[in-house]
Amino acid sequence: EATAGPSLRVDGVEVIHFGSNDYLGLAADPRVKAAVAAAVDQYGWGGGSSPLILGHTMVHQELERRLAAFEGTEAALVFPSGFAANAGTVSALVGTGDGVFTDRNNHASLLDGCRLSRADVRAYPHGDWRALEKLLDRRSSHRRRLIVTDSLFSMDGDLAPLTELADLADRYEAMLLIDEAHATGVFGSGGRGVAEHLGVARRIPVRVGTLSKAMGGVGGFVAGSQLLIDWLVNRARPYIYSTASPPAAAAAALAALEIVEQEPDRRTTLLGRAAELRERLVENGWDIGRSASQIIPIVVGDPDRAVEMASSLRRQGLFVPAIRPPTVPEGQACLRISLTVAHTPEMIQRLVAAIGHS
């Protein structure tokens, strides 16, 4: 049973939980809740129909306008979920006769979009842009080529080499799609994600984000050119054939987006605490991989050990999920710490003490 803030009730016992993706603490923010209540009072709850029939309301239209302004693009399109946004966009951009190049550690929604596209799918080792270059350099008969990657990887906590990927996309005349799901609101001076953080946002034509993590709500979106958005409206099957997200969800996202823009201290505080936690864990001998974010895996390798450690922490009043194959590769079982701005320094110190030394 989830409660407001960084706590969770498990079997009647309250624990501090480190498994939430409510990174900025907006899911229970009074301003977001008030926006939802007002929208429900005006529009009711359900979307009522697909966006292309009656489900696309003035609230959705305003959210898309605001998201495009936020991302600095011509247009944006809201999907019922981030999964739908990824799967629908990839499968709309490429098809039979095309090539799609995917990082092996990409989120399932990107991987499923690649499979659904019926394009020739080529996977490259995680974060290895040089291996991707070799794949792109091979002669092929592909009509179009698309590179897809998470910007911040949800299990590893590391960042994609977006500058190098943008260079490769330019050199080999490929499209580049990135998923900023775990980075939107958290990275970049304006909260726009890793592309902004690395200074390459304008070089990436297809940017996917989510409203269900740092934004504290539900839904996904794609930002890009007007031509891209018009294409998706007519070709992205998860958008065309799904009931639209509730107007209240769009109202919540509008309220959250305003907070993200006006309160940058939330993300700077979060990333500062995450950096301190990573440093403490490394000092204590733990393997955190290449994490550079609020997502911090403690890689232990053996899945049984990961479960045992998670159980021990729970007995000490701390919930840290154990992640095992197939969610992560064999030999990479871990405890996945997901830090939010609501975690106080005292809570973090308690976690470090409970985990101890490797």
C-alpha positions in Angstrom: 0.0 0.0 0.0 1.6 3.2 -1.2 1.4 6.4 0.9 2.2 10.0 0.1 6.0 10.6 0.3 8.8 8.1 0.5 7.0 5.4 2.5 5.2 2.2 1.8 3.1 -0.1 3.9 4.0 -3.8 3.5 2.0 -6.3 5.5 0.9 -3.6 7.8 4.5 -2.3 8.4 5.6 1.1 7.1 9.0 1.1 5.4 11.0 3.7 3.6 10.9 2.7 0.0 13.6 3.2 -2.6 11.7 1.8 -5.6 9.6 4.8 -6.7 10.0 6.7 -10.0 8.2 9.8 -8.5 11.5 11.5 -8.7 10.4 15.0 -8.0 7.7 14.2 -5.5 4.9 15.5 -7.7 2.5 12.6 -7.5 1.0 13.9 -4.3 1.8 17.6 -4.7 -1.2 19.7 -3.6 -1.2 21.7 -6.8 -1.3 18.6 -9.0 -4.1 17.1 -6.9 -6.1 20.3 -7.1 -5.7 20.4 -10.9 -6.9 16.8 -11.1 -9.9 17.5 -8.8 -10.9 20.5 -10.9 -10.6 18.6 -14.2 -12.6 15.6 -12.9 -15.3 18.0 -11.7 -15.5 19.6 -15.2 -14.8 16.7 -17.5 -15.4 13.5 -15.5 -12.7 10.8 -15.5 -12.6 8.6 -18.6 -11.3 9.8 -22.0 -14.5 8.5 -23.7 -13.1 7.6 -27.1 -10.0 7.5 -29.2 -8.2 10.8 -29.8 -9.2 10.9 -33.4 -12.9 10.6 -32.6 -13.8 12.6 -29.4 -11.1 11.8 -26.9 -8.7 14.7 -27.7 -10.0 17.6 -25.6 -8.9 21.2 -25.2 -6.9 20.1 -22.2 -4.9 17.6 -24.3 -4.4 20.3 -26.9 -3.0 22.7 -24.4 -0.8 20.1 -22.9 0.7 19.3 -26.3 1.2 23.0 -27.0 3.0 23.4 -23.6 5.1 20.3 -24.1 6.3 21.5 -27.5 7.2 24.8 -26.0 9.0 23.0 -23.1 11.0 20.8 -25.5 11.6 23.6 -28.0 10.0 21.7 -30.9 7.3 22.6 -33.4 4.8 20.1 -32.0 4.1 17.3 -29.5 1.7 14.4 -29.3 0.4 12.8 -26.1 -0.1 9.0 -25.8 -1.9 7.0 -23.1 1.4 5.6 -21.9 5.1 5.9 -22.4 5.1 2.3 -23.6 2.6 3.2 -26.3 4.6 6.3 -27.3 7.7 4.2 -27.8 6.2 1.2 -29.5 3.9 3.3 -31.7 6.6 5.7 -32.8 9.3 3.2 -33.7 6.8 1.0 -35.6 5.4 4.1 -37.5 8.9 5.3 -38.6 10.3 2.1 -40.0 9.0 -1.0 -41.6 9.8 -3.9 -43.9 12.9 -3.0 -45.9 14.3 -0.6 -43.3 16.9 -1.0 -40.6 16.6 -0.2 -36.9 19.6 -0.1 -34.6 18.9 -0.6 -30.9 21.0 -0.6 -27.7 20.7 -4.0 -26.1 19.7 -2.5 -22.8 16.9 -0.4 -24.2 13.5 -0.5 -22.4 11.1 -3.2 -23.4 8.8 -0.7 -25.1 11.6 0.3 -27.5 12.6 -3.3 -28.2 8.9 -4.2 -28.8 8.5 -1.3 -31.1 11.5 -2.5 -33.1 10.0 -6.0 -33.4 6.6 -4.7 -34.3 8.0 -2.5 -37.1 9.1 -5.6 -39.1 12.3 -3.8 -40.0 15.6 -5.4 -39.9 16.6 -5.2 -36.2 20.3 -4.9 -35.3 21.3 -4.7 -31.6 24.6 -3.2 -30.5 26.3 -3.7 -27.1 25.1 -1.4 -24.4 26.4 2.1 -24.9 29.0 1.0 -27.5 28.7 3.6 -30.2 31.8 2.3 -31.9 30.1 -1.1 -32.4 27.1 0.8 -33.7 29.3 2.6 -36.2 30.6 -0.7 -37.6 27.0 -1.9 -38.0 26.1 1.4 -39.8 29.2 1.2 -42.0 28.2 -2.1 -43.5 26.7 -1.8 -46.9 23.0 -2.6 -46.9 19.9 -2.2 -48.9 17.9 -0.5 -46.2 15.6 2.2 -47.4 15.7 4.1 -44.1 17.7 3.7 -40.9 16.7 4.5 -37.4 18.8 4.5 -34.2 16.9 4.1 -31.0 18.1 4.5 -27.4 17.1 5.4 -23.9 18.9 8.5 -22.8 19.0 7.4 -19.1 18.8 3.6 -18.8 16.2 2.4 -16.3 18.2 -0.5 -14.8 21.8 0.7 -15.2 21.3 4.4 -14.3 23.9 5.4 -16.9 23.6 7.9 -19.7 23.6 7.2 -23.4 26.5 8.7 -25.5 24.1 11.0 -27.3 26.7 13.3 -28.8 28.4 10.3 -30.5 25.0 8.9 -31.6 24.0 12.2 -33.1 27.3 12.3 -35.0 26.7 8.8 -36.4 23.1 9.7 -37.3 24.4 12.7 -39.3 27.2 10.8 -40.9 25.1 7.8 -42.0 21.9 9.7 -42.8 19.9 7.9 -40.1 17.0 9.1 -37.9 17.7 9.2 -34.2 15.0 8.6 -31.6 15.7 8.9 -27.8 13.5 8.0 -24.9 14.0 10.5 -22.0 11.5 8.7 -19.7 13.7 8.7 -16.6 15.4 12.0 -17.5 12.5 14.3 -18.3 12.2 16.8 -15.4 15.5 15.5 -13.8 18.4 16.3 -16.2 19.2 19.6 -18.0 19.1 23.1 -16.8 15.5 23.4 -17.8 14.6 19.8 -16.9 14.3 18.7 -20.5 16.5 15.6 -20.1 19.9 14.2 -21.0 19.8 15.7 -24.5 19.6 19.2 -23.0 22.2 18.2 -20.3 24.6 17.2 -23.1 23.8 20.1 -25.4 22.5 18.0 -28.3 18.7 18.4 -28.1 18.4 20.3 -31.4 20.3 17.5 -33.2 17.8 14.8 -32.1 14.6 14.9 -34.3 12.5 12.4 -32.3 12.3 12.8 -28.5 10.0 10.6 -26.4 9.2 11.5 -22.8 6.8 10.3 -20.1 4.4 12.0 -17.8 4.4 9.0 -15.4 7.8 9.4 -13.6 9.2 12.8 -12.6 5.9 14.4 -13.8 4.1 12.2 -11.2 1.2 11.3 -13.5 0.4 9.0 -16.4 1.0 9.0 -20.1 3.7 9.6 -22.6 4.5 12.1 -25.4 6.6 12.6 -28.5 8.1 15.9 -29.4 9.5 16.9 -32.8 8.7 18.6 -36.1 5.1 19.2 -37.2 5.7 16.7 -40.0 6.7 14.0 -37.5 3.6 14.6 -35.4 1.3 14.6 -38.3 2.8 11.3 -39.5 2.3 9.8 -36.0 -1.3 10.9 -35.8 -2.0 9.0 -39.0 0.4 6.0 -38.5 1.0 5.3 -34.8 -1.5 2.5 -34.1 -1.3 2.7 -30.3 -2.4 6.3 -30.6 -5.1 5.7 -33.2 -6.7 2.7 -31.6 -6.5 3.5 -27.9 -8.9 5.4 -25.8 -7.4 8.8 -25.0 -6.0 9.4 -21.6 -8.4 11.1 -19.2 -8.6 14.9 -19.4 -7.7 15.0 -15.7 -4.4 13.2 -16.5 -3.6 16.0 -19.0 -4.5 18.6 -16.3 -2.2 16.9 -13.8 0.6 17.0 -16.4 0.1 20.7 -17.0 0.3 21.4 -13.3 3.4 19.2 -13.0 5.1 20.8 -16.0 4.7 24.2 -14.5 6.4 23.1 -11.2 9.2 21.5 -13.2 9.9 24.8 -15.0 9.5 27.0 -11.9 11.3 24.9 -9.2 14.7 23.7 -10.6 15.9 23.2 -7.0 14.0 19.9 -7.0 16.2 18.3 -9.6 19.4 19.9 -8.4 18.8 18.7 -4.9 17.9 15.2 -6.2 21.0 14.9 -8.3 23.2 16.2 -5.6 22.0 13.6 -3.1 22.3 10.9 -5.7 25.9 11.8 -6.4 26.6 11.7 -2.6 24.9 8.3 -2.3 26.9 6.8 -5.3 30.1 8.1 -3.7 29.3 6.5 -0.3 28.4 3.1 -1.9 31.6 3.0 -3.9 33.6 3.9 -0.8 32.0 0.9 0.9 33.1 -1.4 -1.9 29.9 -1.9 -3.9 29.7 -2.2 -7.7 27.2 0.4 -9.0 28.2 0.0 -12.7 28.3 3.2 -14.6 25.4 4.9 -12.8 25.4 8.7 -13.2 21.9 9.4 -12.0 19.2 9.0 -9.4 19.0 5.3 -10.5 21.7 3.3 -8.7 22.1 -0.4 -9.1 24.1 -2.4 -6.5 25.3 -5.2 -8.7 25.7 -8.5 -6.7 25.5 -11.0 -9.6 23.7 -13.9 -7.9 19.9 -13.5 -7.9 19.5 -15.4 -4.6 21.9 -13.0 -2.9 20.0 -10.0 -4.3 16.8 -11.4 -2.8 18.4 -12.1 0.5 19.8 -8.6 0.7 16.4 -7.1 -0.2 14.7 -9.2 2.5 17.3 -8.1 5.1 16.7 -4.5 4.3 13.0 -4.9 4.5 13.3 -6.3 8.0 15.2 -3.1 8.8 12.4 -0.9 7.5 13.8 -0.3 4.0 12.3 -1.4 0.7 14.8 -1.8 -2.1 13.7 -4.1 -4.9 15.8 -7.0 -6.1 16.1 -7.1 -9.9 16.8 -10.4 -11.5 17.0 -11.9 -15.0 15.3 -11.6 -17.4 14.8 -7.9 -16.4 18.6 -7.7 -16.3 21.2 -10.0 -18.0 22.4 -13.2 -16.4 25.0 -12.4 -13.8 23.8 -8.9 -13.3 21.2 -9.3 -10.5 21.1 -6.2 -8.4 19.4 -4.1 -5.8 18.0 -1.1 -7.6 17.9 2.1 -5.7 15.6 4.7 -7.1 16.2 8.0 -5.3 13.6 10.8 -5.1 13.8 14.3 -3.8 11.6 13.3 -0.9 14.4 11.1 0.5 16.0 13.1 3.3 19.7 12.9 4.1 18.8 11.0 7.2 16.9 8.4 5.2 19.9 8.0 2.8 22.3 7.6 5.7 20.1 4.9 7.2 20.1 3.1 3.9 23.9 3.3 3.6 24.3 2.0 7.1 21.9 -0.9 6.5 23.6 -2.0 3.3 27.0 -1.8 5.0 30.2 -2.9 3.2 30.5 -5.4 0.4 
